[in-house]
Amino acid sequence: MSLPVHTPAPGSTAFADGPPAATLLDFVHRAAADAALIASLPLDPDGRTWLRLAGPGGSEAWLIGWPPGSGTGWHDHGGSHGAFATAAGRLTEQSLAAQLPTEGWKVLELADGVDRERELSGGRGRAFGPHHVHQVFNPSPRRHAVSVHAYHPPLPMMRRYSRTGQVLRLEQVEWPKEWA
């Protein structure tokens, strides 16, 4: 199936008049280095906690606390591009090195070799494009992690996926009103 996909010109990192990926990455790095900001996040031993931040150029930003063993599950960002950086602790990101169609499917079989994994410890971050599918988790059995995330445009939705082997299945679409 071939679907039209909005992508920027080759080599471009700007999307829809918003801040480029480098600006989002710089913002999350600076916020992750702000000790007073990081200390302001209440940490819950049982669930993720978050504070909404003012991101650059109309972007949406979040400070997130991750209890030991917690994670997001597989998801995308509804066509937004973004960046995140770990401020404390360590996070693991597993992602797919493949551009998936954004609509019109419920189940996809992934090709071999699309899996990527990276460890992001305090101060490390990464930017990603609008078709990024990943899961992020705190692998520590004892220690919280804290991270800063920024997205542009502000998240229009998030798609949640389940994965069994090489099969990725769309399970749910979440809307911003559900995160308030």
PASEBA-1860 file (N, C-alpha, C; in nm, 3 decimals):
! residues 180
1> MSLPVHTP> 0.085/-0.117/0.000/0.000/0.000/0.000/0.090/0.124/0.000 ~ 0.058/0.222/-0.081/0.135/0.345/-0.086/0.048/0.460/-0.040 ~ 0.094/0.528/0.065/0.019/0.641/0.120/0.100/0.768/0.108 ~ 0.036/0.882/0.083/0.111/1.007/0.082/0.161/1.038/0.222 ~ 0.286/1.075/0.234/0.346/1.106/0.363/0.409/1.243/0.353 ~ 0.378/1.331/0.449/0.439/1.463/0.451/0.579/1.450/0.509 ~ 0.679/1.482/0.430/0.816/1.484/0.479/0.881/1.613/0.433 ~ 0.978/1.663/0.507/1.046/1.784/0.468/1.139/1.757/0.349
9> APGSTAFA> 1.189/1.862/0.292/1.286/1.848/0.184/1.408/1.773/0.235 ~ 1.478/1.698/0.150/1.596/1.625/0.195/1.694/1.717/0.269 ~ 1.743/1.669/0.382/1.838/1.747/0.460/1.774/1.848/0.553 ~ 1.645/1.873/0.539/1.577/1.971/0.624/1.537/1.908/0.756 ~ 1.541/1.987/0.864/1.495/1.937/0.994/1.384/2.025/1.049 ~ 1.332/2.117/0.969/1.223/2.205/1.014/1.091/2.151/0.963 ~ 0.988/2.162/1.042/0.856/2.113/1.006/0.755/2.222/1.034 ~ 0.672/2.253/0.937/0.555/2.339/0.954/0.584/2.464/1.035
17> DGPPAATL> 0.683/2.540/0.996/0.715/2.668/1.059/0.754/2.658/1.206 ~ 0.781/2.541/1.253/0.818/2.525/1.393/0.968/2.518/1.410 ~ 1.010/2.502/1.534/1.153/2.494/1.559/1.213/2.367/1.498 ~ 1.333/2.376/1.444/1.397/2.257/1.388/1.439/2.161/1.499 ~ 1.469/2.040/1.460/1.508/1.935/1.556/1.626/1.981/1.642 ~ 1.721/2.051/1.585/1.838/2.097/1.662/1.797/2.191/1.775 ~ 1.696/2.274/1.752/1.647/2.365/1.856/1.578/2.287/1.967 ~ 1.498/2.188/1.930/1.432/2.105/2.032/1.536/2.028/2.113
25> LDFVHRAA> 1.638/1.976/2.046/1.741/1.901/2.116/1.820/1.992/2.210 ~ 1.852/2.112/2.166/1.921/2.208/2.253/1.835/2.242/2.375 ~ 1.706/2.262/2.354/1.615/2.293/2.465/1.613/2.180/2.567 ~ 1.596/2.053/2.522/1.587/1.943/2.618/1.719/1.923/2.691 ~ 1.832/1.947/2.623/1.962/1.938/2.692/1.975/2.045/2.800 ~ 1.938/2.169/2.766/1.947/2.277/2.865/1.853/2.253/2.982 ~ 1.730/2.210/2.955/1.635/2.183/3.063/1.682/2.066/3.149 ~ 1.739/1.963/3.088/1.788/1.848/3.163/1.904/1.885/3.255
33> ADAALIAS> 1.976/1.990/3.221/2.090/2.035/3.303/2.048/2.133/3.413 ~ 1.921/2.170/3.418/1.871/2.266/3.516/1.833/2.191/3.645 ~ 1.925/2.191/3.741/1.906/2.113/3.863/1.780/2.153/3.940 ~ 1.749/2.283/3.944/1.629/2.329/4.016/1.503/2.277/3.948 ~ 1.499/2.279/3.816/1.384/2.227/3.743/1.368/2.077/3.771 ~ 1.474/2.003/3.761/1.467/1.858/3.782/1.420/1.827/3.924 ~ 1.469/1.902/4.022/1.430/1.881/4.162/1.284/1.918/4.187 ~ 1.223/1.997/4.099/1.083/2.039/4.119/0.982/1.929/4.084
41> LPLDPDGR> 1.027/1.823/4.019/0.936/1.716/3.976/0.912/1.621/4.092 ~ 0.785/1.608/4.136/0.757/1.508/4.241/0.768/1.368/4.180 ~ 0.837/1.280/4.251/0.855/1.144/4.202/0.763/1.050/4.278 ~ 0.694/0.964/4.205/0.601/0.867/4.262/0.668/0.729/4.252 ~ 0.669/0.652/4.360/0.734/0.521/4.353/0.662/0.421/4.262 ~ 0.536/0.447/4.229/0.457/0.349/4.154/0.419/0.389/4.013 ~ 0.427/0.516/3.978/0.382/0.558/3.845/0.463/0.675/3.794 ~ 0.459/0.692/3.662/0.528/0.806/3.603/0.462/0.936/3.648
49> TWLRLAGP> 0.543/1.039/3.663/0.493/1.173/3.695/0.543/1.268/3.587 ~ 0.474/1.381/3.572/0.515/1.475/3.467/0.469/1.615/3.501 ~ 0.544/1.709/3.444/0.509/1.851/3.447/0.518/1.902/3.305 ~ 0.420/1.982/3.266/0.425/2.044/3.134/0.515/2.166/3.140 ~ 0.598/2.184/3.038/0.691/2.297/3.029/0.658/2.380/2.906 ~ 0.702/2.504/2.906/0.690/2.589/2.787/0.808/2.558/2.695 ~ 0.780/2.499/2.581/0.886/2.464/2.487/0.914/2.579/2.391 ~ 1.022/2.570/2.317/1.059/2.677/2.223/0.968/2.681/2.101
57> GGSEAWLI> 0.940/2.801/2.053/0.869/2.819/1.927/0.734/2.752/1.917 ~ 0.659/2.748/2.028/0.526/2.687/2.026/0.526/2.536/2.039 ~ 0.641/2.479/2.073/0.646/2.334/2.091/0.587/2.295/2.227 ~ 0.553/2.171/2.240/0.503/2.114/2.364/0.620/2.046/2.433 ~ 0.635/2.065/2.564/0.747/2.004/2.635/0.700/1.946/2.768 ~ 0.770/1.843/2.813/0.734/1.773/2.935/0.860/1.733/3.013 ~ 0.851/1.743/3.143/0.950/1.687/3.235/0.884/1.560/3.291 ~ 0.951/1.445/3.278/0.888/1.318/3.313/0.976/1.241/3.412
65> GWPPGSGT> 0.912/1.189/3.517/0.978/1.102/3.613/0.939/0.957/3.587 ~ 1.038/0.870/3.589/1.020/0.729/3.556/1.058/0.643/3.676 ~ 0.963/0.580/3.745/0.999/0.488/3.853/1.078/0.369/3.798 ~ 1.148/0.297/3.883/1.220/0.178/3.838/1.129/0.082/3.760 ~ 1.178/0.038/3.645/1.105/-0.060/3.565/0.990/-0.006/3.481 ~ 0.960/0.123/3.488/0.846/0.177/3.412/0.884/0.208/3.268 ~ 0.783/0.216/3.181/0.808/0.246/3.041/0.682/0.289/2.969 ~ 0.700/0.325/2.844/0.589/0.378/2.764/0.515/0.273/2.683
73> GWHDHGGS> 0.579/0.163/2.649/0.526/0.074/2.547/0.551/0.137/2.410 ~ 0.528/0.060/2.305/0.551/0.108/2.168/0.449/0.216/2.132 ~ 0.496/0.325/2.073/0.407/0.435/2.036/0.475/0.525/1.932 ~ 0.396/0.614/1.872/0.450/0.721/1.789/0.395/0.853/1.843 ~ 0.426/0.962/1.775/0.388/1.095/1.824/0.293/1.167/1.729 ~ 0.213/1.092/1.657/0.108/1.148/1.575/0.155/1.242/1.465 ~ 0.278/1.224/1.417/0.331/1.309/1.310/0.416/1.424/1.358 ~ 0.430/1.442/1.488/0.518/1.547/1.542/0.661/1.497/1.542
81> HGAFATAA> 0.756/1.588/1.525/0.896/1.553/1.546/0.934/1.599/1.686 ~ 1.046/1.552/1.737/1.077/1.587/1.874/1.218/1.554/1.915 ~ 1.240/1.567/2.046/1.369/1.536/2.106/1.346/1.505/2.252 ~ 1.436/1.426/2.309/1.432/1.405/2.453/1.573/1.384/2.504 ~ 1.592/1.415/2.633/1.722/1.398/2.699/1.698/1.348/2.840 ~ 1.785/1.262/2.885/1.778/1.210/3.020/1.849/1.307/3.114 ~ 1.781/1.345/3.221/1.837/1.439/3.318/1.900/1.366/3.436 ~ 1.843/1.252/3.473/1.892/1.173/3.586/1.863/1.027/3.559
89> GRLTEQSL> 1.948/0.940/3.610/1.928/0.799/3.588/1.964/0.759/3.446 ~ 1.898/0.655/3.398/1.927/0.601/3.266/1.798/0.552/3.203 ~ 1.780/0.580/3.076/1.667/0.530/2.999/1.718/0.446/2.883 ~ 1.638/0.350/2.842/1.667/0.271/2.723/1.558/0.304/2.621 ~ 1.601/0.331/2.499/1.507/0.352/2.389/1.524/0.239/2.289 ~ 1.414/0.173/2.256/1.410/0.077/2.147/1.326/0.141/2.038 ~ 1.379/0.143/1.915/1.307/0.209/1.806/1.315/0.125/1.680 ~ 1.237/0.167/1.581/1.233/0.100/1.452/1.299/0.190/1.349
97> AAQLPTEG> 1.396/0.139/1.279/1.464/0.213/1.173/1.389/0.188/1.042 ~ 1.263/0.228/1.040/1.179/0.211/0.922/1.068/0.315/0.929 ~ 1.034/0.372/0.816/0.922/0.466/0.812/0.795/0.387/0.787 ~ 0.704/0.392/0.883/0.578/0.319/0.872/0.471/0.407/0.810 ~ 0.376/0.348/0.739/0.263/0.428/0.693/0.189/0.482/0.815 ~ 0.136/0.602/0.806/0.072/0.663/0.923/-0.074/0.624/0.939 ~ -0.138/0.579/0.833/-0.280/0.543/0.841/-0.309/0.426/0.750 ~ -0.426/0.365/0.773/-0.474/0.263/0.682/-0.426/0.122/0.712
105> WKVLELAD> -0.373/0.099/0.832/-0.328/-0.035/0.865/-0.355/-0.064/1.012 ~ -0.366/-0.191/1.044/-0.383/-0.235/1.183/-0.270/-0.329/1.225 ~ -0.216/-0.404/1.128/-0.111/-0.500/1.157/-0.005/-0.491/1.047 ~ 0.123/-0.483/1.089/0.235/-0.482/0.995/0.336/-0.587/1.036 ~ 0.394/-0.652/0.937/0.507/-0.741/0.965/0.633/-0.663/0.935 ~ 0.719/-0.651/1.036/0.842/-0.573/1.025/0.951/-0.656/0.958 ~ 1.033/-0.589/0.880/1.146/-0.656/0.816/1.255/-0.683/0.920 ~ 1.337/-0.780/0.892/1.452/-0.806/0.978/1.546/-0.686/0.975
113> GVDREREL> 1.614/-0.661/1.085/1.715/-0.556/1.088/1.664/-0.416/1.116 ~ 1.535/-0.399/1.149/1.483/-0.264/1.174/1.497/-0.220/1.320 ~ 1.533/-0.313/1.408/1.539/-0.279/1.550/1.667/-0.204/1.586 ~ 1.648/-0.100/1.667/1.760/-0.021/1.719/1.740/-0.007/1.869 ~ 1.851/-0.002/1.942/1.843/0.020/2.086/1.956/0.111/2.128 ~ 1.925/0.205/2.217/2.029/0.294/2.270/2.001/0.322/2.416 ~ 2.110/0.339/2.488/2.105/0.376/2.630/2.130/0.526/2.639 ~ 2.047/0.595/2.716/2.062/0.739/2.735/2.075/0.765/2.885
121> SGGRGRAF> 2.197/0.791/2.928/2.220/0.822/3.069/2.222/0.974/3.085 ~ 2.232/1.020/3.210/2.223/1.162/3.241/2.294/1.254/3.142 ~ 2.220/1.346/3.085/2.275/1.444/2.992/2.269/1.404/2.846 ~ 2.247/1.277/2.815/2.241/1.234/2.675/2.100/1.246/2.622 ~ 2.090/1.280/2.494/1.959/1.294/2.431/1.963/1.261/2.285 ~ 1.847/1.274/2.222/1.837/1.249/2.078/1.715/1.319/2.021 ~ 1.723/1.351/1.894/1.611/1.409/1.821/1.555/1.300/1.728 ~ 1.430/1.317/1.686/1.368/1.219/1.596/1.266/1.289/1.507
129> GPHHVHQV> 1.236/1.223/1.396/1.144/1.278/1.297/0.999/1.242/1.322 ~ 0.910/1.285/1.233/0.766/1.270/1.255/0.712/1.128/1.239 ~ 0.793/1.034/1.193/0.744/0.897/1.174/0.811/0.800/1.270 ~ 0.866/0.852/1.377/0.943/0.772/1.472/0.852/0.685/1.558 ~ 0.878/0.555/1.562/0.806/0.461/1.647/0.908/0.404/1.745 ~ 0.876/0.414/1.875/0.971/0.365/1.975/0.901/0.330/2.105 ~ 0.979/0.273/2.196/0.938/0.261/2.335/1.058/0.302/2.419 ~ 1.027/0.364/2.533/1.130/0.413/2.624/1.100/0.355/2.762
137> FNPSPRRH> 1.205/0.310/2.832/1.183/0.255/2.965/1.304/0.276/3.054 ~ 1.277/0.273/3.184/1.380/0.284/3.287/1.419/0.141/3.325 ~ 1.538/0.095/3.288/1.575/-0.043/3.316/1.621/-0.068/3.460 ~ 1.636/0.036/3.538/1.687/0.020/3.674/1.584/-0.049/3.765 ~ 1.628/-0.143/3.846/1.536/-0.205/3.942/1.520/-0.122/4.070 ~ 1.604/-0.017/4.089/1.601/0.059/4.214/1.595/0.211/4.200 ~ 1.632/0.266/4.087/1.652/0.409/4.078/1.557/0.476/3.978 ~ 1.501/0.589/4.018/1.420/0.670/3.925/1.508/0.726/3.814
145> AVSVHAYH> 1.446/0.755/3.701/1.509/0.833/3.594/1.420/0.955/3.572 ~ 1.478/1.062/3.520/1.405/1.184/3.487/1.450/1.227/3.348 ~ 1.354/1.271/3.266/1.388/1.315/3.131/1.304/1.436/3.091 ~ 1.350/1.503/2.986/1.280/1.619/2.929/1.251/1.587/2.783 ~ 1.126/1.616/2.739/1.081/1.586/2.604/1.021/1.711/2.542 ~ 1.039/1.730/2.411/0.977/1.841/2.340/0.929/1.792/2.204 ~ 0.812/1.842/2.161/0.750/1.798/2.035/0.695/1.918/1.960 ~ 0.710/1.914/1.828/0.645/2.015/1.744/0.595/1.946/1.617
153> PPLPMMRR> 0.474/1.976/1.574/0.376/2.056/1.646/0.337/1.986/1.776 ~ 0.272/2.059/1.868/0.224/1.993/1.989/0.149/1.866/1.951 ~ 0.165/1.763/2.031/0.113/1.631/1.997/-0.035/1.634/1.958 ~ -0.066/1.601/1.831/-0.206/1.596/1.790/-0.274/1.467/1.836 ~ -0.192/1.363/1.859/-0.239/1.232/1.903/-0.116/1.147/1.928 ~ -0.139/1.030/1.984/-0.035/0.927/1.994/-0.100/0.795/1.959 ~ -0.030/0.717/1.877/-0.077/0.583/1.846/0.002/0.485/1.932 ~ -0.069/0.392/1.995/-0.008/0.289/2.080/-0.010/0.157/2.006
161> YSRTGQVL> 0.100/0.084/2.017/0.116/-0.042/1.946/0.151/-0.155/2.043 ~ 0.119/-0.277/2.003/0.173/-0.395/2.070/0.266/-0.462/1.969 ~ 0.359/-0.538/2.023/0.454/-0.605/1.935/0.477/-0.746/1.983 ~ 0.468/-0.839/1.889/0.501/-0.979/1.913/0.596/-1.021/1.802 ~ 0.722/-1.044/1.837/0.821/-1.078/1.735/0.831/-0.965/1.633 ~ 0.811/-1.000/1.507/0.821/-0.901/1.399/0.685/-0.841/1.363 ~ 0.581/-0.869/1.442/0.446/-0.819/1.412/0.414/-0.700/1.503 ~ 0.384/-0.587/1.441/0.345/-0.465/1.511/0.197/-0.444/1.486
169> RLEQVEWP> 0.121/-0.424/1.594/-0.025/-0.412/1.583/-0.069/-0.280/1.644 ~ -0.146/-0.200/1.570/-0.205/-0.078/1.623/-0.313/-0.117/1.723 ~ -0.300/-0.067/1.847/-0.395/-0.104/1.953/-0.488/0.010/1.991 ~ -0.438/0.134/1.987/-0.517/0.245/2.041/-0.465/0.377/1.986 ~ -0.554/0.472/1.972/-0.516/0.610/1.940/-0.558/0.696/2.059 ~ -0.463/0.773/2.113/-0.491/0.862/2.226/-0.493/1.006/2.177 ~ -0.578/1.087/2.240/-0.594/1.227/2.202/-0.553/1.316/2.320 ~ -0.511/1.440/2.293/-0.462/1.530/2.399/-0.558/1.546/2.517
177> KEWA> -0.688/1.546/2.494/-0.783/1.564/2.605/-0.771/1.452/2.708 ~ -0.717/1.336/2.666/-0.700/1.224/2.757/-0.579/1.240/2.850 ~ -0.489/1.335/2.819/-0.368/1.354/2.898/-0.378/1.466/2.997 ~ -0.490/1.539/2.995/-0.503/1.659/3.080/-0.508/1.624/3.228
END
